Amino acid sequence: MNPRHRKNLKVLVPMFAILGMMFGLVAYAPQLYRVFCGATGYGGTTQRAYTDPAVTSDRTVTVAFDSNVAPDLPWRFEPEQRSVTVHLGEQKMVFFDAENLSDKPIVAHATYNVTPETSGLYFNKIQCFCFNEERLDPHEKVQMPVVFFVDPAFAKDADNNYVDTITLSYTLLRSVNPSQSKNLARFLPNAPPDPVHGKQLFAERCNACHALGTNKTGPLLGGVIGRKAGSVPGYHYSPALQNAGLIWSKTNLDRWLTDPKKFVPGVRMPVRVLDTPSRHDIIAYLEEAGEKRGSRVGSNAHAPGGEF
């Protein structure tokens, strides 16, 4: 290669590399922007959490709710209550009513943010219809739960010293990707539990402490239905659960997941699942998994923590 061509290549190769990087940034800009907003709370972007924090604060904040519907979406959509007052770190569940006013099934999705924008980094949603494309059948009505908490670190941020109200705002839009939708009928009172969704919830909200076949921070949960509480060999239970005399029926599991420390005072289990469909789906998954695996019990115990 002659010196002139070599010199040209030294200029062209870096330019093509820079152009490739620019095209890549343009292609992935929406995803990068969402990641940035989620990490920083920029623009009032809320956070995603799977459990509430272990501590609460004496400081309270009012959370107000705002709902909007795009003009081309024939839905009614509004909060059941306009505001609630919560302690920082307190897990809270509220409901939004949705109704399809048309004669056709329609899929929608929600955009959302909180104001003031400085609160976005501390506003955590555990359960929300806004995580999915959602479908309502003709004239169907549902109550959709939102489970959230405001991180106690909110009180340590000087930008929030004088913030006493956070507004959570939703706008429902007609979906551009209806094939990926979930049916909001899962929130109806008579909806059957979904073990497939329960498996997903277990992975998100339980798997840090529990497994089906071995003890972790919490005891193994394979074959939990029908088992006596506090009876897994090799696991160090709290005296409260060990002496509770409970059999883990589906009803008792439902009461436990709703509020374990209220159901059995003195236990260590910190996690609550406030919305009924999620509890029933998790229990359905545990029942199905138990039937498949049998009642195999392991003894790989770790440090004490959550219980079952």
N, C-alpha and C positions, 0 to 999 in steps of 0.2 A: 504494500500500500504506500502510495507516495505521500510525502509530508503534508501536502495540501489537504488530501482527503482525511488524513489522520487528525489534522487540526480542526476540520469541519465536524468530524465525529465527536470530538471533545466538547463541541458546543451543542450539537444536536441531541446527543444522548441525555445530558442533564435536562434539556428543554422538554424532551418527550417524557422523562420521568416526572417533571413538575406538572406537565399537562395531565398525565395519568393520575397523579395525586389530586389534582383539582377536580377531574371528572369523578373520582371516587368520593371526594368530600361532597360534591353536589348530589350524587346519587344517594348517599347515606345521611345527608343533612337533616331530614326529619327525625330519623332515629337518634342521631347524635344530639339533636336539640332536646328530644324527650328525655334522654339519659341525663343531659346537663340539668334540665329543669327538675327532674326527679331527685337528683343528688343535692341540688342547692335550694330547692323550693322557689326558684325564680318564677315570677309571674303568678305567684300564689299556687303553684303546683303542689298537690298534697303528696304524702308519702304512703307507701304500702307496708303494712305490718301483718304479722300472723298471730301475735299474742300481745296482750297489754303489758305495760311495765310492772315490775313487782312492787313498786312504791307509788303512793299518791301524795299529793300536796294539799295543804290547807287552802291554798289559793284557788279561787274559782274563776271561771270565764264563761260568758254566755256565748253559745253557738246558735246563730240564726240561720234560717234556711230560705233559699231563693230558688224558684223553679221557673223555667221558660221552655216553650215548645216552638220549634221551627214552623213557619206558616204552612209548609207543605206536608206536615205530619198531623193527621187527624186524631190526636191523642189528647186526653185530659191527664195532666200530670201535676201533682201538688203535694207538699208535705202535710202530714197529719197534724203537726204542730209547728208553729212558726219559729220557736226557739226553745232551747233547754239550757240550764245552767249546770255545769259539771266541774268537778275538782280536776286539777291537772293530774294526769295518770289514770283517771277513772274511765273504765270502758263503758260506753253508752250505746244503746241501740235505739234508733228512731225509724219511722216508716214513711215512705212516700207512696201515695196512691196513684196508680196508672190505669187508664181505661182506653181501649181501642174503640173509637166512636164510628169506625167505618164498617163496611160489610166484607172486608177482606183482611186476611192476616197481614200484618205489617211488622217489619223489623226496624228497630231504631237503636241508636247508641247515644251515650251521654258524653258531653264534654263538661269539664268541671274545674273549678279553682276555688281558692279561699281569698278573702280580703280581711284585713290588710295583707299585702303580699309577704310581709315579714313573718307572718304566722305559718306560711306554707311548709317550711322546713320542720315544723313541730306538729302538724296536723296529720295524724296517722289513721288510715282506714284499714280495718281488718276484713270487713265484709261489705261489698257494694255491688249493685247491679251495673255500675259504670265500668266494671272490668270486662264486660262481655258485650257482644251484639245480642240484643234481646228481641224476642218475638212475642207479640200478643195476637191471639186469634180474634175473629170478628166479635166486637162488643164484650170482650173478656175484660174483667177487672181483677187486679191483684194489689196486694200490699207488699211493697218491696223494702226489705230491711237494709239499713246502713248501720254498721257497727264501727265506732271510731273512738279514739282518745287523743287528747292533747298532751304531748310529752312534757313532763315536769321541767325539762330544760328550757321550756318557753319562758319561765319566770326568771331565768338567769341571763336572758338576752336583753341588753339595754334598749334595743329597738322596740321591745314590747312592754316596756315599763308602764306605759299608760294605755295599753290595749286591754279593754275589758269585754269586747265583743268581736267574735270572728264570724264572718258570714260565709257559709258553704253554698256555692251557687252551682246549679246544674242547668244545662241546656240540652234538650233532647232533639236529635236530628234524625232524619230518615237515613237508614243504613245504605252504604254503597257496597257492602259485602254481605248480603243476606244469607248466603250459603253457609256462613260460619256462625249462625245465630244459635242461641239457646232459648228454650221455651220458658217464658215467665210463668207458665202454668205450674212450674215446680214450687212456686210460693203459695199456691192455693192450699187451703186447709186439708183437703182430701187427697193431695198429691202423694203418690207412692214414693217411698225412699229410693234413692238412686245409689247403689253401692259403687258404681264407677266414679261418680262425683265424690263419694265418700272416700275412695282411695286417693283421689287428688287432694282432698282436704286433709287426710291423714298425713300425706307426704309433706304438705305445707305447714300444718299446725301442730302435728303430734310427733313427727319423726325425729325431731331433735332430741327428744327424751325417751321415746318408745320405739320398739321394734316388735315384730310378730313372734320371732323365734329366740330372742335373747334379751337378757336384762341389760339396760343401759342406765341412764340417770333415773329412769322409771322402770318398773317391771315389765316383762314381756306381756304382750296382749294377745298372742295367739291362743284361741280357746277361752277367751275371757268370759264369754257369755255362759252362765251356768256355774262359774267358778266362785268359790268363797273368797271374799275380799281379804287381802293381806295374807295370801296362802302360797305365793310363788316361792319355792325353795331358793335360798341364796340371796334373797333381796331383803334389805333392812327397811322395814316399814315403820311408820310412826305408830306409837301405841294406840292412837285414836282410831286408825284404820284397822289395825290388827285385831282390836277388840270390838269392832263395830258389829260383828255378827251378820254382815251383809252377804247376800248372794247376788252376783252381778247379773240380774235380769235386764232386759232391755229398758224396762221402766226405771230401774235403779241407775242404770248407766245414763239415761236421759236426765234424771235429777242431779246426778253427779256432775255431768258436763255443764249443766246450767250454772251451778255454783257449788263446787266441791266443799269449800270451807263452811258454807251454810248447811249443806246436807250432812256433813260429818265434821263438826267443829274440832279443830286441833290437827287436821291433816296438813300435809305439806304441798299438795297439788295446787299450783298457782294459776293454771290456765282455765278460762271459762269460754264456753261457746254459747253466746246469747241467742242466736237465731235458731229457731226450731228446725227448719229444713236441713241446715248444716249438721245439727246434732243427729238427726234421724239418718242422714246419709252416712255419717261416720259409723254409727252403730250398725247400719245395714252392711257396710263393708267389713266390719269386725266379725259380724255373724257369718257372712259368706266366706271370709278368709279362714275362720275357725273351722267351718265345715270342710274346707279343702285340706287344711293342714292337720286336722285332728287336734288333740290336746297335748302336743309335745311341749315339754317344759325344759328350759335350760337353766344353768346356774352361773352364767357369766355376769356376776354382779359388779356394778360400778358404784361410784359415790351416790349417797342418797339424794333424792331430789323429788321429782314428781312421782305420784303414786297412782295405782289403779287396783 
